Amino acid sequence: MFGNKSKPEPPEKHPAASPVAPRGPRLRVPETARKASVESAEPAVAETVPFEPRREEKQLIVGKGIVLKGEVSACDRLVVEGRVEASLKDSDVVVIAEGGEFKGSAEINEADVSGSFDGSLIVRKRLLLRASGRIDGEVRYGELEVERGGRITGTVQTGEAPRAPRAAIAE
């Protein structure tokens, strides 16, 4: 009983845990398999996912209690949880979280508004106005989705070029 004093062997390290492990297919364990392995003694089944390098996303997060003033450009994703007073250009997506405030102008591809926007907003693709969202000012959009409770006050136009006023017909 006490005669066997051999040390247990250290567990083998997984090759992906090594800092110099080659980049190749990654293994992803589906959520159902993770639950099954925790709840029962059955081994989890992993599926192979080919490695796809992620494009570096240029993201700016303005947290609660922070005020940002100025111009923001070339930003892939702007998340507003605090207050922004700015001009936003050459950007892809703006997300205004509940409690977040944006005042100024924005020309972007997509917007998701749960907080408040005051100013000129041009959304080339999709504008999503959540139930808690408020937009005051001039709005142009490609597609518009408004949840029950969302409010827009001001001028609203689709993304089409404004039409010239019809000439009065003289009789």
Secondary structure, 3 states (H helix, E strand, C coil): CCCCCCCCCCCCCCHHHCCCCCCCCEEECCHHHHHHHHHCCCCCCCEEECCCCCCCCCEEEECCCCEEEEEEECCCEEEECCEEEEEEECCCEEEECCCCEEEEEEEEEEEEECCEEEEEEEEEEEEEECCCCEEEEEEEEEEEEECCCCEEEEEEEECCCCCCCCCCCCC
